[in-house]
């Protein structure tokens, strides 16, 4: 079995913008033609802006954690994956690619703080791509199974700025849809960490999951050395094998194994692109209204709406 290792987190040194911020002062001190000097100056300003966004978003997340109130829910979401590879004594090999959407829930109850980890795993190779359909299916399951509407008055979601699944017009439509039809139009805010700086509790949980997988595979190697008539364990080779490993060994963890991800094209709304969505770091949905903010907790935001392609503004439908 091979498990894709969790990427190391080098802070600012894994970020192109932060690296360029260290390099540009030296380059700008050299003699350049006016055009090159202007381009370097513009790039330096962009990197400074990125640095400001990095610290601001991280501070806002820390403040929300520190000031968490009763009936407020703080959610972290992030994708990870496992490539399970096992072989038998007969030479048969199996390789299963498993996608895992990690959801971290933080809330207060009876004066105590709780942190719960949910792993939504799917090994169906035909449908387990980390995209809108996977996110939409998991979020609708989350709101239904945990009865969030009855337990909370507001939800704050944090994620990285993944352009494939989180910071997209379809994901933003999903939050609006959930606020309208699953959360009684109450406040849902989606906040994004600065690019390349999305390290969070979800990443730490992903590292724990992968450590447990390696331990389970190493244990199976030792078992295969023993002479026995019993069935031989060749280590985790499918999503059904991951469920008991995670739930029994990882604290406060619940695993939801998804047989497949629905991919009906009608689930994905034909909406027009949202203007400057990549430059926004906060989206708020409340009372049927949508507002986008450059930064979390900064300014009054800009109202926006979702428009179907080829038509006027349209509200999400319950279909």
Residue, then its C-alpha position, 0 to 999 in steps of 0.5 A: x500500500x502506498x499513501x500519498x504523503x502529506x505535503x510539508x508546510x513551509x509557511x511563507x517559503x512555500x508561497x511564490x508571492x512571499x518568496x518574490x517579496x524577499x527577492x524583489x528588493x534586491x532586483x529593484x536596486x539594480x539598474x533597469x530600463x523604465x519598463x522593467x523597473x515599473x513592472x518590478x514595482x507593480x509586482x512588489x506592490x502585489x506581493x505586499x498586498x498578498x502579505x497583508x491578506x495572509x496575516x489579516x485572514x489568519x488573524x480573523x480566523x484566530x479571532x473567530x475561534x477565540x470568540x466563538x459563541x453559543x449557537x455559532x458553528x465554525x467549520x473547516x473544510x479541505x480535501x485530501x486523498x489516499x492511494x491504496x496499493x496492495x499485492x497478494x502472494x499470488x501476485x495480484x495487485x490492487x490500487x484504489x484511489x480514495x478521495x476524502x473531504x475533511x470537515x472540522x466542526x467547532x462549537x460550544x455546548x453547555x459551556x464546553x468547547x467541542x471539536x469534531x472531525x468528519x471524514x467523507x470518503x469515496x473510492x468510486x473511481x467513476x465519481x470521486x473527483x474533488x469538484x463541485x459535485x463532491x462538495x455539494x453532496x457532502x454539504x447537503x448530507x452534513x446539513x441534514x444528518x447533523x440538524x444544523x438548522x435547529x442547533x445553530x443560528x450562524x455558520x462560518x466556513x473556512x477553506x483554502x482558495x481552491x479554484x477547482x472546488x471552493x472558490x468557485x461560483x458553483x460553491x458560492x451558489x451552494x452556500x446560498x442554496x443551503x442558507x435558503x433551503x436548509x438553514x432558514x435564510x440564516x447567516x452563512x459566511x464562507x471565508x478563504x485563507x490567502x493563497x498558499x496559506x490554508x494550513x489548518x486543523x483539517x491538514x493536521x487531521x489529514x496527517x493523522x489519517x495518513x499516519x494511521x494508514x501507514x501503521x495499519x499497513x506496517x502491522x499487516x506486513x508483520x502479520x504476513x511473516x507468521x505461518x498461519x492457516x488463517x486469512x492473511x491481512x494485506x493491509x487497507x485496500x478500499x474505503x471500507x477498510x479505512x472506516x474502522x481504522x480512522x474511527x477506532x484510532x483517531x479521536x473525535x472522528x466520524x467516517x462517512x463512506x460514500x458509495x458514489x457521488x451523484x453527478x447528474x448534470x442538472x445538479x450543477x446550475x448553469x450560472x454566469x461567472x461572478x465578477x472578480x471572485x478570485x480577489x474576494x476572501x469572504x462571502x456572506x449569505x443571509x436573508x436571501x441576500x449575497x455580499x462579497x468582501x475583499x477581506x473577512x470583517x472588513x468593509x460593508x461588502x458588495x452585493x451580488x446575485x447569481x444569474x443563469x446563462x442567457x437570462x436575468x438574475x435567478x434564485x437557486x431552485x430546490x431541485 
